Amino acid sequence: MTFLLDEICSVKEIFRHSGAGTLDFRESGCVFVVLVESGRIHLRNEEYHPAFQGQTAVFRSPMEMNISTGGEVTGIRIHGAAALSMAELLYSVQIIPEELSGEIKRLVQRLRQASGNPAESSSAAYSILCRIAETQNNVLENRPPFISSVISFIDENYASVTGVEELALSVPVNKSYLIRAFKKETGITPGRYLTAVRISHAKRFLTNHGLTLEMVAGLCGFSSADYFCRIYKKETGETPASFKRRNPVVLEREQTAEQAELFLV
């Protein structure tokens, strides 16, 4: 039973950092949860995402975190099928406000006290992901309908969408307004979300060894294999070939991840 729980959700690292500095997060297939104990941090991939004292940042790699002078953070790295499911949904950084971070902080303290107890540690980590999922659901409930429509349009037509102009026409709203509103609600631009969705689907196709890179690129809406490889490396920190070598049985893991997705509903 403990083994099954560890497969669904397990903590591979708990870390603390005090004072000014930069941390680089590169490991894929996991979720990072960082509590800002004091000061502030700036998370950077393509864009900057600030988080302040009392807030919680949730993200996947690749990510760079700059900590201010006097800043202090506590972070955890969560693996397993549940973390993999959440990582696929994190197209940007999720900043949880201070008023909603208290429960997560309590669960992280419980996690630290569970050191040496794998079952309790996995249970606490799973509870943390559930709490984060609840905050995501609250955001979705309050999201403007046209933003949800654009997200659905991208999810269903990622391979054929030509650009933001087409997305704006699908709603329809002004292109500039769409970009501003979309970024306000999701933390990223619609173009960045489109790229993230394409990369997510590309990972599935890459596990099919009957598909060439040219085929995967075409199935995901990239104009060429070379362009696909450049964007994939930029977004994930590794090449498509490296991902294929690391994930020879990724489809089996995804079946387990689908079972764990129930906690996100």
Secondary structure as UniProt FT lines:
FT   HELIX           2..8
FT   STRAND          10..18
FT   STRAND          21..25
FT   STRAND          31..38
FT   STRAND          40..44
FT   STRAND          48..52
FT   TURN            53..54
FT   STRAND          56..59
FT   STRAND          63..67
FT   TURN            69..70
FT   STRAND          72..79
FT   HELIX           81..89
FT   STRAND          94..96
FT   HELIX           98..113
FT   TURN            114..116
FT   HELIX           118..141
FT   HELIX           145..157
FT   TURN            158..160
FT   HELIX           164..170
FT   TURN            171..172
FT   HELIX           175..186
FT   HELIX           190..206
FT   TURN            209..210
FT   HELIX           213..219
FT   TURN            220..221
FT   HELIX           225..236
FT   HELIX           240..246
FT   TURN            248..249
FT   HELIX           250..260
FT   HELIX           261..264
//
